[in-house]
Amino acid sequence: KNFLIIYYLILYVTLLIGFFFGEDFARGFKYDYEIHQNLIKDLFNVSISYGLLNYDQNYVPHSPLFIIYIVFFKKIFVYEDVFRFFNLHICLLIPIFSGLCLKYKFNLKKNDPIYLLPSIFFFSPYFRAGAIWTDDNILALIFFSISLFYFIKYEKNKTKTKHIILNTFFLAVSCYLRPIYCIFSIYFFIVYFIN
């Protein structure tokens, strides 16, 4: 157990170091972040409704829900780096929920070496850059991993409808951010229908 804690703590520190040095090994995440900032200045400075109504004026291949997420939390945290630091910590939900999915799916014990598997996210340039520079793909993956968690909980206890509702809700949020995840709704629907 101590090894796992130290191991994940070291990986977390590497993520913090990447944040402070502006790591972008995946290339393009920092550029996308600057595009989002310009879009917010151009459209969402007036109001959120004005930004949404005029969203089609600029070609941005990202969900307006993601832009609203940035606008909302930037108003709370004021400073850009504080918001990005907060977002980095929200992205840590992906390895956490991945570990929980493994735990419930395979009934793992506390010191099982399979708990090392979620650490792959910390080695992924895509995850690291997306967490550091606030990306909608990573945000969608957070909601998708939570959705999977509730689906696995449903598989363990098919009598609880709250797991179906939570699975569907988090999958819907994930799909609003990245429509590609809607393909999983077909699989979930088939499983629910059969059961």
Residue, then its C-alpha position, 0 to 999 in steps of 0.5 A: k500500500n505504501f508503495l502505491i501511495i509513493y508511486y502515485l505521489i511521484l507521478y502527481v509531482t511530475l504532473l505538477i512539474g509539467f504544469f509549472f514548465g508549461e509542458d505540451f509534448a502532445r503539441g497543439f494543446k497550448y495553441d487550442y487553449e489560446i484559441h479558447q481564450n480569444l473566443i471567450k474575449d470575442l464572444f463571451n465577454v458580453s454574456i454567455s447568451y450572446g456567446l452562444l447565439n454567435y458561436d457559429q461566427n468562429y470555427v471552433p471544433h469544440s463544444p460550447l459547453f466546454i467554453i462555458y465551463i472555462v468561462f464559469f470557472k475563470k470567473i470564480f478563480v479570476y487568475e488564469d493559472v489558478f483556473r488551470f491548476f484547478n482543472l489539472h486536479i479535476c483531471l485526476l478523477i480519470p485515474i481515480f475512477s479508472g482504479l475504482c472501475l478495476k476494483y469493482k470489476f475484478n474485486l481487487k484487494k488493497n495491494d493488488p498490482i493491477y492498481l498500477l494500471p491507471s498510472i498509464f495516464f500519467f505517462s500519456p502525453y495526451f492526458r498530461a497536456g490536456a490536463i495542463w492546458t484544459d482540453d475538452n477531450i480530457l473533460a469528456l473522458i472524466f465524465f465517461s470514466i464516471s459513467l463506466f464506474y456506474f455501469i460496472k456498479y449496475e452490473k454488480n447490483k442490477t436491482k439499483t436503478k440509480h446506477i442506470i440514471l447516473n450512468t446515463f447522466f454522465l454519459a450524456v455530459s460526456c457526449y455533449l463535450r465529445p459526441i464520439y462517446c455516444i456510440f457507448s449508449i448503444y451498448f449500454f441500452i442493449v445491456y439494460f434492455i436485455n436485463 
